[in-house]
Amino acid sequence: MRDDSSKPSFSSGRRWLMWFNTLLGVAAVVALIAMANYLASGYFKRFQCTTSRLDISPQTATLLQNLTNQVEVTLFFNQRGEEEIYSLASALLKQYTYANPKISVQSLDYTRAPARAAALIAKYKLTALKDNNFIVFECNGRSKVVFGNDLYDYDINAALSSGERTFRRDTFKGELLFSAAIFNVTYPRQTKAYFVYGHGEHNPENSNQDLGYAKFASILKDETNVEWERLFLSNTNDVPADCDLMIIAGPSKARFDDAELGKIEAYLKQGRRLLVLLNNTEMGGPSGIEKVLAQWNVGVVGYHIEDKGFSPTGGDIVPAQVKGTHPIMKSIVAEELQIYLAAPRSIFPQSSGGKQPADAPQVEILAATSTNAIGQIKTAGPSGVPSVRKEKGTFPLIVAVEHGSIKNVTERGVTRILALGDSLCFDNALLDTKANHYFANAAVTWLVDRPQMLLAGIGPKYIKEYKIVLTPSQTRSLQWLLLAGMPGSILLIGGLVWLRRRS
């Protein structure tokens, strides 16, 4: 009998055939993966699986689809020091590159690559920003800088109510600022605004006092690409020909004379744009600009308005009714934000009586009080003694006016007026309160006729934060589980396997 125990189970030829079959299978899998990736590069579908809401809005998508020029974006960030904001910004900009490959994004950590950082700072002449976090957008030699500190807001109210000493980041404003920056560098048409002064208006050059308008002026220049100057209308000064937007912000010390009012009225009849922010009569009385507004079917009443159900601090008012269909208000309503007004006057649509002609100015109420608001107005009694008359109801607070191109009336296009019964909402103290910043941005964008895609739905994105609260006993149990339970289980299973093999 033969002993075949020393003979191999497989011949050498069969072993080579098995190896060849294995290699062929591996090659087939690699080929399938390569083909799948090739097809996916041209026919892909992305899904939003997180709750961070960093997907771009349809408005930004439209802006990017119309983009034909190359835009280079550089994140100049200390990635370790500002990891949260950097990750949010880089993730959002990645969505921009998906929407249009003409947008290229690179990151530059100035703490790790000082030589490259110095070269970039020299290129854009940003020497003063060498130790700051910012993002540069460049297109055809034009550049726009978005500062890292401007990308978020703090939830100050939550900190004050809870007594905490640290302020938590509440909202992320990346899309609002990034889309505006891309628009500014790719559509460089220069727009000019003029702040009227000489009647006690808010000063756009004042960044120190709360009543200054420096923050609003920076929104004009940095976010909406609108250059600005101050304008004195008295004497022989006329409205400059390059004035795309006239701003009258809280006149309180002197009235406009008839000559000044005539210049403003002539300016509006040319199809121009006007932003009027009025103070309460207790802060200076009528300014005379009410006469101009009346010509455009806008009335103003010097009420002191109280709306207790919508007055968080007692001295302010949050509009109870907001027209969310208007371009200015769409992002405010979509993000459920609240505009803060301080001691506003009532501004409302009015008519001269009778049937209005078809070409009459169209006046829309954008914000109003609740139906239970109280308006108080001081009047002179029969004997000259001041008295107070109270009225209850709904009081409009913000109105928008549009008047189309009409023969012999307008010469340049559509006249647009935005009138607010409060000027303090745009001052340095209140501009960053709740939705005031975004309202100011949208108001200017609408007035200077920026594309509608930059108005609707682009607002701040809330930064969600989750906190797990454990009792001391639960904390100890979790510590034992992580430090002893899990490693001990692995050691136990390993020991059992070792004993089984030994046996």
C-alpha positions in Angstrom: 0.0 0.0 0.0 1.3 3.5 -1.0 1.8 6.3 1.5 0.4 9.5 -0.2 0.7 11.6 3.0 3.8 13.4 1.6 2.1 14.4 -1.7 0.8 18.0 -2.0 -3.0 18.6 -1.9 -2.8 20.8 -5.1 -0.5 20.7 -8.0 1.6 23.7 -8.8 -0.5 24.4 -11.9 -3.7 24.5 -9.9 -2.1 26.8 -7.3 -1.1 29.3 -10.1 -4.6 29.1 -11.4 -6.0 30.0 -8.0 -3.6 33.0 -7.7 -4.5 34.1 -11.2 -8.2 33.9 -10.4 -7.7 35.9 -7.3 -5.7 38.6 -9.1 -8.3 38.7 -11.8 -11.1 39.2 -9.2 -9.2 42.0 -7.5 -8.5 43.7 -10.9 -12.2 43.4 -11.7 -13.2 45.1 -8.4 -10.7 47.9 -8.9 -12.0 48.4 -12.5 -15.6 48.6 -11.2 -14.6 51.1 -8.5 -12.7 53.2 -11.1 -15.7 53.2 -13.5 -18.1 54.1 -10.7 -16.0 57.0 -9.6 -15.7 58.2 -13.2 -19.5 58.2 -13.7 -20.0 59.8 -10.3 -17.8 62.7 -11.2 -20.2 63.7 -13.9 -23.5 62.5 -12.5 -23.5 63.1 -8.8 -26.1 63.8 -6.2 -25.3 65.3 -2.8 -27.6 65.0 0.3 -27.7 67.2 3.4 -27.4 64.7 6.3 -26.6 67.1 9.1 -28.6 69.8 11.0 -26.0 72.5 10.6 -27.9 74.1 7.7 -24.7 75.0 5.9 -26.1 74.1 2.5 -26.3 77.2 0.2 -29.6 78.9 -0.5 -31.2 79.0 -3.9 -30.3 82.7 -4.2 -26.6 81.9 -3.8 -26.9 79.0 -6.2 -28.3 81.4 -8.8 -25.5 83.9 -8.2 -22.9 81.1 -8.6 -24.5 79.6 -11.7 -24.2 83.0 -13.5 -20.6 83.3 -12.5 -18.2 83.2 -15.5 -15.0 84.6 -14.0 -12.5 82.8 -11.8 -12.7 83.7 -8.1 -9.9 82.8 -5.8 -10.7 82.5 -2.1 -8.0 82.2 0.7 -8.8 81.4 4.3 -6.2 83.2 6.3 -6.8 81.5 9.7 -5.2 80.2 12.8 -6.9 76.9 12.4 -6.2 75.7 15.9 -7.1 78.9 17.7 -10.5 79.3 15.8 -11.3 75.7 14.9 -15.1 76.1 15.1 -15.5 79.2 12.9 -12.8 77.9 10.5 -14.5 74.6 10.1 -17.9 76.3 9.4 -16.3 78.7 6.9 -14.3 76.1 5.0 -17.3 73.7 4.9 -19.6 76.4 3.5 -17.0 77.5 0.9 -16.7 73.9 -0.2 -20.4 74.0 -1.1 -19.6 77.1 -3.2 -16.9 75.1 -5.1 -19.4 72.3 -5.7 -21.9 74.8 -7.2 -19.3 76.3 -9.5 -15.7 75.0 -10.1 -14.6 78.5 -11.1 -14.4 79.2 -7.4 -11.1 77.9 -5.9 -10.5 77.8 -2.2 -7.2 77.4 -0.3 -6.4 77.6 3.4 -3.4 79.3 4.8 -2.6 78.9 8.5 -0.3 81.9 9.3 1.0 80.2 12.4 2.3 77.2 10.4 3.4 78.9 7.1 4.6 82.4 8.0 6.5 82.9 4.7 3.4 82.2 2.6 1.4 84.4 5.0 3.8 87.3 4.6 3.6 87.0 0.8 -0.2 87.0 0.8 -0.3 90.1 3.1 2.1 91.9 0.9 0.1 91.0 -2.2 -3.1 92.5 -0.9 -1.4 95.2 1.2 -2.9 93.9 4.5 0.0 94.5 6.8 -2.3 95.6 9.6 -4.0 92.2 9.5 -1.0 89.9 9.8 -2.2 88.4 13.1 -5.9 88.4 12.3 -8.3 85.8 10.9 -9.9 86.8 7.6 -10.9 85.5 4.2 -9.9 87.1 0.9 -12.0 87.0 -2.3 -10.2 88.0 -5.5 -11.4 88.3 -9.1 -9.5 90.0 -11.9 -7.4 92.1 -9.6 -10.3 93.1 -7.4 -10.3 91.8 -3.8 -12.7 91.8 -0.9 -11.8 91.0 2.7 -14.2 89.3 5.1 -13.0 89.4 8.7 -13.3 86.4 11.0 -14.9 88.4 13.8 -17.7 89.4 11.5 -18.7 85.8 10.7 -20.7 85.3 13.9 -22.8 86.9 16.5 -22.9 86.3 20.3 -26.1 85.5 22.2 -25.7 88.3 24.7 -29.3 88.1 26.0 -28.9 84.4 27.0 -25.7 85.2 28.9 -27.3 88.1 30.7 -30.4 86.2 31.7 -28.4 83.2 32.9 -25.7 85.2 34.7 -22.9 83.5 32.8 -19.6 85.3 32.3 -19.0 83.8 28.8 -20.9 84.7 25.7 -21.8 81.8 23.3 -21.7 82.2 19.6 -25.3 82.3 18.4 -25.4 82.7 14.6 -23.0 82.1 11.7 -23.2 84.8 8.9 -21.0 83.1 6.4 -23.3 82.9 3.4 -24.5 86.5 3.8 -21.0 87.8 3.7 -19.5 85.3 1.2 -22.2 85.8 -1.4 -21.9 89.6 -1.0 -18.1 89.5 -1.4 -18.4 87.3 -4.5 -20.9 89.7 -6.0 -18.8 92.7 -5.2 -15.6 91.4 -6.9 -17.4 90.0 -9.9 -19.8 92.9 -10.5 -17.7 96.0 -9.7 -20.2 98.7 -10.6 -19.6 101.5 -8.1 -22.6 102.8 -6.2 -22.6 106.0 -4.1 -24.6 107.0 -1.1 -24.7 110.4 0.6 -25.6 111.1 4.3 -27.4 114.4 4.6 -26.2 116.5 7.6 -26.8 119.9 9.1 -30.0 119.1 11.0 -28.7 117.0 13.9 -28.5 113.7 11.9 -26.5 110.7 13.1 -22.9 110.9 12.1 -21.6 108.0 9.9 -18.0 108.9 11.0 -18.8 108.5 14.7 -17.7 105.0 15.9 -17.3 105.9 19.6 -20.8 107.0 20.8 -23.9 104.8 20.7 -25.8 107.3 18.6 -23.1 107.2 15.8 -23.7 105.5 12.5 -20.2 104.1 11.8 -21.4 100.5 11.9 -24.1 101.2 9.4 -21.6 103.1 7.2 -19.4 100.0 7.3 -22.3 97.8 6.2 -22.6 100.1 3.2 -19.0 99.8 2.2 -18.0 96.3 3.3 -21.2 94.3 2.7 -23.1 96.1 -0.1 -20.2 97.7 -2.0 -21.6 101.2 -1.6 -19.2 104.1 -1.1 -20.5 107.0 0.9 -19.9 110.7 1.7 -21.7 113.4 3.7 -23.8 116.0 2.0 -24.7 119.5 3.1 -27.7 120.8 1.2 -27.9 124.4 2.4 -26.7 127.4 0.4 -26.0 126.6 -3.3 -25.1 122.9 -2.8 -27.2 120.6 -5.1 -27.6 116.8 -4.9 -24.5 115.3 -6.7 -25.2 113.6 -10.0 -23.6 110.4 -8.8 -25.9 110.1 -5.8 -27.5 106.6 -6.0 -28.9 106.7 -2.5 -29.7 109.6 -0.2 -29.8 108.9 3.5 -31.6 111.1 6.0 -30.9 109.6 9.5 -32.7 111.2 12.4 -32.8 114.9 12.0 -33.4 116.4 15.4 -31.9 119.9 15.8 -33.0 122.0 12.8 -35.8 121.9 10.2 -35.2 121.5 6.5 -35.9 124.8 4.8 -38.0 125.0 1.6 -34.9 125.2 -0.7 -33.5 121.9 0.8 -36.9 120.2 0.5 -37.1 121.3 -3.1 -33.8 119.8 -3.9 -34.8 116.5 -2.3 -38.1 116.5 -4.2 -36.4 117.2 -7.5 -33.9 114.4 -6.8 -36.7 111.9 -6.2 -38.6 112.9 -9.3 -35.5 111.7 -11.3 -36.2 108.1 -10.2 -33.7 108.1 -7.4 -33.6 106.3 -4.0 -34.1 107.7 -0.4 -33.7 106.1 3.0 -35.5 108.2 5.7 -35.2 107.3 9.4 -37.1 109.7 11.7 -37.0 110.3 15.4 -39.9 110.5 17.8 -41.2 114.1 18.2 -40.0 114.1 21.8 -36.4 113.9 20.4 -36.7 117.1 18.3 -40.1 117.5 16.8 -41.0 117.5 13.1 -38.0 118.0 10.8 -39.9 119.2 7.6 -39.0 116.0 5.7 -42.6 115.0 6.4 -43.6 117.3 3.6 -41.6 115.4 1.0 -42.9 112.1 2.2 -46.5 113.4 1.9 -45.9 114.0 -1.8 -45.2 110.3 -2.1 -48.3 109.2 -0.2 -46.5 108.6 3.1 -47.9 110.1 6.3 -46.1 110.6 9.6 -47.6 111.0 13.1 -45.7 112.0 16.2 -47.2 109.3 18.4 -45.4 107.9 21.4 -46.2 104.2 20.8 -46.4 101.5 23.5 -47.0 97.8 22.7 -46.6 96.0 26.0 -46.8 92.5 24.5 -44.0 93.3 22.1 -41.7 95.4 24.2 -38.9 93.3 25.7 -37.3 96.0 27.8 -40.2 98.5 28.0 -38.6 101.2 25.9 -38.4 99.4 22.6 -40.8 97.7 20.2 -40.5 94.5 18.2 -42.9 94.7 15.3 -45.7 92.2 15.7 -46.6 92.2 12.0 -44.0 91.9 9.3 -44.7 91.5 5.6 -42.6 88.5 4.7 -43.3 88.7 1.0 -41.4 91.9 0.5 -37.7 91.4 -0.6 -36.4 93.3 2.4 -38.2 91.2 4.9 -37.9 87.7 3.4 -34.8 86.7 5.2 -36.0 88.3 8.5 -39.2 86.2 8.4 -37.5 83.0 7.1 -35.0 83.0 10.0 -37.6 84.1 12.6 -35.6 87.1 13.6 -36.9 90.2 15.4 -36.2 93.8 14.5 -35.7 96.2 17.5 -37.1 99.8 17.2 -36.7 102.4 19.9 -39.5 104.9 20.5 -40.7 104.8 16.9 -43.1 107.2 15.2 -46.0 105.8 13.1 -45.4 106.0 9.4 -48.3 105.0 7.2 -49.8 105.1 3.7 -52.0 108.0 3.0 -53.9 109.4 0.0 -55.0 112.8 -0.9 -58.6 111.7 -1.1 -60.8 110.3 -3.9 -59.8 107.6 -6.3 -56.0 107.2 -6.7 -54.7 107.4 -10.3 -53.0 104.3 -11.7 -49.6 105.9 -11.7 -49.8 106.9 -8.0 -46.8 105.8 -5.8 -47.3 102.3 -4.3 -46.9 102.3 -0.6 -46.5 99.0 1.3 -46.5 98.5 5.1 -43.4 96.3 5.9 -43.8 96.3 9.7 -46.5 97.3 12.2 -47.5 96.9 15.9 -50.0 94.6 17.2 -53.7 95.5 17.3 -53.4 96.3 21.1 -50.8 99.0 20.8 -51.4 102.4 22.4 -50.4 105.7 20.7 -50.1 108.8 22.7 -49.9 112.3 21.1 -49.6 115.6 22.8 -52.1 118.3 21.7 -52.9 121.8 22.8 -56.2 122.2 24.6 -58.7 125.0 24.2 -56.9 127.1 26.8 -53.4 126.3 25.4 -52.7 123.7 28.1 -51.0 120.6 26.6 -53.1 117.4 26.8 -52.5 113.8 25.8 -54.7 112.0 23.4 -54.6 108.2 23.4 -55.5 105.9 20.6 -55.6 102.1 20.5 -55.0 100.0 17.4 -52.4 99.0 14.9 -49.7 101.5 14.0 -47.5 101.0 10.9 -43.8 101.5 11.7 -41.9 100.9 8.4 -43.2 101.6 4.8 -41.6 101.1 1.3 -42.5 103.2 -1.7 -42.1 102.4 -5.4 -43.0 104.7 -8.3 -42.4 103.5 -11.8 -41.0 105.3 -14.8 -43.7 107.8 -15.9 -43.5 110.4 -18.7 -42.7 113.9 -17.4 -42.4 112.7 -13.8 -39.4 110.4 -13.6 -36.4 110.6 -15.8 -34.1 107.8 -14.7 -36.3 104.9 -13.6 -38.1 103.7 -10.5 -38.2 105.9 -7.4 -37.8 103.9 -4.2 -38.2 105.2 -0.7 -37.8 103.3 2.6 -39.2 105.2 5.6 -38.8 104.1 9.2 -40.3 105.7 12.2 -37.1 105.2 14.2 -33.5 106.1 13.6 -31.9 104.5 16.6 -32.4 101.0 15.2 -29.4 101.6 12.9 -27.1 103.3 15.5 -23.9 101.7 16.9 -25.7 100.4 20.0 -28.7 98.6 18.3 -27.4 97.7 14.8 -26.2 94.3 15.9 -29.2 93.6 18.0 -31.2 90.6 16.7 -32.1 91.2 13.1 -31.2 94.9 12.8 -27.9 94.2 11.0 -29.6 92.0 8.4 -32.5 94.4 8.0 -30.0 97.2 7.3 -28.2 95.1 4.7 -31.4 94.0 2.9 -32.8 97.6 3.0 -29.7 99.0 1.3 -29.6 96.1 -1.2 -33.2 96.8 -2.2 -32.8 100.5 -2.4 -29.7 100.4 -4.7 -31.4 97.6 -6.8 -29.0 94.8 -6.1 -30.1 91.4 -7.6 -33.1 90.0 -5.9 -31.2 86.7 -5.4 -29.2 88.5 -2.6 -32.3 89.4 -0.7 -34.5 86.5 -0.1 -33.6 83.8 2.5 -29.9 84.6 3.0 -29.7 85.2 6.7 -27.7 84.1 9.7 -27.5 80.3 10.4 -27.9 79.4 14.0 -25.0 77.5 15.6 -26.6 74.6 17.5 -24.9 73.5 20.6 -25.8 70.3 22.6 -25.1 70.0 26.3 -25.2 66.7 28.3 -26.0 67.3 32.0 -24.9 64.5 34.4 -25.3 64.1 38.1 -22.2 63.3 40.2 -23.1 59.6 40.4 -23.7 59.4 36.7 -20.4 61.1 36.0 -18.6 58.5 38.2 -20.4 55.6 36.5 -19.4 57.0 33.1 -15.8 57.3 34.2 -15.7 53.7 35.4 -17.3 52.6 32.2 -14.8 54.4 30.0 -11.7 53.9 32.1 -12.3 50.3 33.4 -15.3 48.7 31.9 -14.5 48.9 28.2 -10.8 48.1 28.5 -11.6 45.3 31.0 -14.1 43.8 28.6 -11.5 43.7 25.8 -8.9 42.1 28.1 -11.5 39.5 29.4 -12.4 38.5 25.8 -8.8 38.3 24.8 -8.0 36.1 27.9 -10.8 33.7 27.1 -9.7 33.4 23.5 -6.1 32.7 24.7 -7.3 30.0 27.1 -9.4 28.3 24.5 -6.4 28.1 22.1 -4.2 26.8 24.9 -6.6 24.0 25.6 
